[in-house]
């Protein structure tokens, strides 16, 4: 764990991570039009029982990663232009690299969402919209968490 967490020393000037410190690359191309990204991996964890009424241990199973990326319409149109038949779901698996800068140490941490496939292509238009944000649910093969440099 970092010293900031373990010794109770506050961040300099109270600065914490914020959205302005996040950058995303989709298939190797940096996008300035990423409005949101979320990702997670879940692992099956099961209690193992033997003698008695309480678990004697646990076992781990499959890991399933999932998430979504929200882009401005400009990037969605660009992606769709290069997609076979215009279907985002038919784009070959690609990586998404998410990097974020520590506010005080200036170290960059990078998560890599590997072998992503877009599951849904959708639009939601509403009267009064001043921009169009499109959420694209993802199937993610694996997440490589937190490489820091």
Secondary structure by P-SEA (a helix, b strand, c coil): cccccccccccccccccccccbbbbccccccccccccccbbbbbbbbbbccccccccccccbbbbbbbbbbcaaaaaaaaaaccccccccccbbbbbbbbbcccccbbbbbbbcccccccccccccccccbbbbbbbbbcccccccccc
